[in-house]
């Protein structure tokens, strides 16, 4: 093992030895290298005459660039658009995002109570980095039966883990707490570590849990930890902030789990992708929270160095231009009002979907899964195969939906104008009638 990795592991062990048992083999061995990067950082501070360490080209003391490239970028210098970002991410962006996490999640005691976020190239990359550091072959990832399909690729295909599922919804229509508890307890019988992935607003259903459901989830996981089980609770908060009803939890479960018990490691995966409507900029974050003996700063710093080392060893760093664009936006006086305006548009679309689907004629063709947030909603077909309906709608009407499993169809109302929503469901209903005939 590299001496730097050994040193990081000693720091983590001194703060909370439970964390060492949670790492994958890769995670235990990860470190952030001190070679070229460290020497370049030192030269940036002290090399006042010549700095011949950085692997970029300069011209007359400035970043060399093609005018045809920079002509398309306004308000950002070539230094902030084209040069490498640190593997950790831009320092000011990381601080700004952590402060925003604190504001949006009042259960977090202070910004310093959680780690500085590490920047990833989108949230999908964040999930993959998480898997590299924390997921071993044959680990179990606990997820609902309705889930984002890429989890299978990341956890099972790439890491050799196993996904164990529970029904997302109870018969009464809310989050299936009984099935969740039964599944996590059953998996904890045969192992000393479980990984629970919590995704709200949920993809694909568009459901977010209530305050009461959140309290119960925290209670279930805390009792497991009290019984000696190491729990990694990772929250995929891709659609955070897009909440449309009063009784939904308006903060991440991360905020209620981060300081709950020494055996609970809370990992927050989020980013600007959906929150700030910048899907292709690919800016995500990984943030840690844990109940640590004494000052958590040293332990968080060690976790962050391992995470940045993983980024360094895969993509080197996320796009500097994307990070600079996001940072400039977050510092803007109109940033919050702009986000609120766009969220209100999506809320109006979700409410329109609910009004349209209240028509009793649709009940003969499908049931509607609960939804109150995010981009999506799902229906469960009563008679026909989802793939058959999907293909028929596409071929005859030019309407595209996503088939999930044998009976479920996902509708992304996020990409429909409000006036298009009634017609879409009328076409869906007509398509099912076609198949009846």
Secondary structure, DSSP 8 states (H G I E B T S, - for coil): --HHHHHHHHHHHHH-GGGGGT--HHHHH-----SHHHHHHHHHHH-SS-----SS-EETTEE---HHHHTT--SS-HHHHTS---TT--HHHHHHHHHHHHHH-TTS--GGGS---EEESHHHHHHHHHHHHH--TT-EEEEESS--THHIIIIIIIT--EEEEE-SB-TTSSB-HHHHHHHHHHHHTS-SEEEEEE-SS-TTT----BHHHHHHHHHHHHHHHHTT-EEEEEEE-TTTT-B-STTB--S-THHHHTTS-TTEEEEEEEEHHHHTT-GGG--EEEEEE---SS-SHHHHHHHHHHHHHHHHTTTSS--HHHHHHHHHHHTSTTHHHHHHHHHHHHHHHHHHHHHHHT-GGGGGTEEE----BSSEEEEEESSS-HHHHHHHIIIII----EEETTTEEEEEGGGS-HHHHHHHHHHHHHHHHHHH-
